[in-house]
Amino acid sequence: MFVRFAAGLLLAALSGHSMAASFDCTKATNFAEKQICRDGYLSTVDGVLARTYKEAMAATDQPEALRQSQREWLTIRNQCTTQKCLDKALGGRIQSLEAFISAEKKKAYERAHEQRIAELRAQEAERTRQQEAAFARQEQERQLRTQAAQQAALAQRPAVSTQVAPSYPAATVQQVQRQQSTVSPTVQANSVWQDVFSVLWKLALIVAVIASGWALWLHHKGQATIYNDYTDAAITNLLPVTGLIIGLLCGWLGLPHQVYQVAVITGILSAVAFAVYAAAMTNDGALNITLTLIAKLTFVSVFYLVMGLLILSLFGGARRKGESRAQAEARQRREARQTRAQIAATSAGYTFFTAWLCRRSEFTSLSECLAFSAEPQAV
């Protein structure tokens, strides 16, 4: 009977006590530790905390800092005097450790990703270096082959000269003299004509600028008329582009290229002819006619030249040295937007400038425009 009674007391004592995972219950000294050892729920939460703490230690690369944080938390936990305080402290610590584990895993993933990127960049740099080295070797070999071929040619030249010279000495000398006499004047003539042309077009540009400025001054004083009305300006400026559009349409239809050339040239010549006719009809005196005609042709030519250069720049887009494909495409899109804005601004500015050059600020019918009823004053 005594043995059964002692066994019952032992079982009751064992069932009334729980085990703690983070410390030894036999060494429990404060209320928090004793309560965890007595309460089964708190003991279970303490076990979860112990596992989470071990997982955090495995995930971090700074275990000492985590230990210090755990010691500081134990100080806060040991201040609890109620079960509710212990439950809150244990739960909060578990959440804090789980957040810490997630952050450490994220940092580990980022470090691995950065390391992978660094390895890929190193591999790419090594591949580029090998390609450059291979290209340099090929270029060096090519230069060596070229030098060897030149040296071989120089070594064979004296032998050929000694064999050929005795056979045809007179013919060889005559051929060389004849070639020198025919080639030298041609080269000199080309050089002279190039110099003359360079001077002439610069002089023509200066004359066009001076004449255009003079015509603007006379137009402002009312002594000359550059454009009679909006219709006159529109016809003069749109005839060249009309010829270009017709030429492109003919090319799209599959007509011979000569048709395209004829259409473009016809549009330009029609604009020039109409400008001459309009200048003669709206101005008196050869000086006024000449100045206004030069001004019209200069303004139209400069406008179409600038527009052509801007449009051509839309189709240029070579990748620069050291620039990736994505960077090149982004730069090309940015430059294309800027060019389109410049085209729009140039067109708008030229339109307002041309409208200012019109004596009458209105559109007229074609028959009235061709009659040129305005009465300009002579200088």
Residue pairs with C-beta under 8 A, 6 or more apart in sequence:
16 38
17 25
17 37
17 38
18 25
18 36
18 37
18 38
18 39
18 40
18 42
18 43
19 25
19 37
19 43
20 28
20 33
20 36
20 37
20 43
20 46
21 43
21 46
21 47
21 49
21 50
21 51
22 46
22 47
22 49
22 50
22 53
23 33
25 33
25 36
25 37
28 34
28 36
28 37
30 78
31 78
31 80
31 81
32 77
32 78
32 80
32 86
32 89
33 78
35 42
35 83
35 86
36 42
36 43
36 46
36 86
37 43
39 83
41 87
42 83
42 86
42 87
42 90
45 87
45 90
45 91
45 94
46 90
48 94
49 90
49 93
49 94
49 97
52 94
52 97
52 98
52 101
53 70
53 97
55 97
55 101
56 66
56 97
56 100
56 101
56 104
57 63
57 66
59 100
59 101
59 104
59 105
59 108
60 66
60 100
60 104
61 104
66 100
73 89
73 93
76 89
77 86
77 89
77 90
77 93
80 86
80 89
164 172
165 172
207 294
208 294
208 297
208 298
209 298
211 290
211 291
211 294
211 295
211 298
212 294
212 295
212 298
212 299
214 291
215 224
215 226
215 291
215 292
215 294
215 295
216 226
216 295
216 357
218 224
218 288
218 291
218 292
218 379
219 225
219 226
219 292
219 357
219 359
222 377
223 288
223 376
223 377
223 378
223 379
224 283
224 288
224 291
224 292
224 376
224 379
225 282
225 283
225 292
225 359
225 374
225 376
226 292
226 295
226 296
226 357
226 358
226 359
227 233
227 236
227 278
227 296
227 354
227 357
227 358
227 359
228 278
228 282
228 358
228 359
228 360
228 369
228 372
228 374
229 358
229 359
229 360
229 361
229 362
229 363
229 364
229 369
229 374
230 355
230 358
230 360
230 361
230 362
230 363
230 364
231 363
231 364
231 365
231 366
231 368
231 369
232 278
232 282
232 358
232 369
232 372
233 354
233 355
233 357
233 358
234 363
235 271
235 274
235 369
236 271
236 274
236 275
236 278
236 296
236 300
237 271
237 300
237 303
237 354
239 267
239 268
239 270
239 271
239 274
240 264
240 267
240 268
240 271
240 300
240 304
241 267
241 304
242 267
243 263
243 264
243 265
243 266
243 267
243 268
243 270
244 263
244 264
244 267
246 263
246 267
247 259
247 260
247 261
247 262
247 263
247 264
247 267
248 260
250 259
250 260
250 263
251 257
251 259
251 260
271 300
272 297
275 293
275 296
275 297
275 300
276 293
278 296
278 372
279 288
279 289
279 292
279 293
279 296
280 289
281 372
282 292
282 359
282 372
282 374
282 376
283 289
283 292
283 376
283 378
284 376
284 377
284 378
285 378
285 379
287 379
288 376
288 378
288 379
299 350
299 353
299 354
299 357
303 346
303 350
306 346
307 343
307 346
307 347
310 339
310 342
310 343
310 346
311 343
313 335
313 339
314 336
314 339
314 340
317 328
317 332
317 335
319 325
319 328
320 328
320 331
323 331
355 361
359 374
359 376
360 374
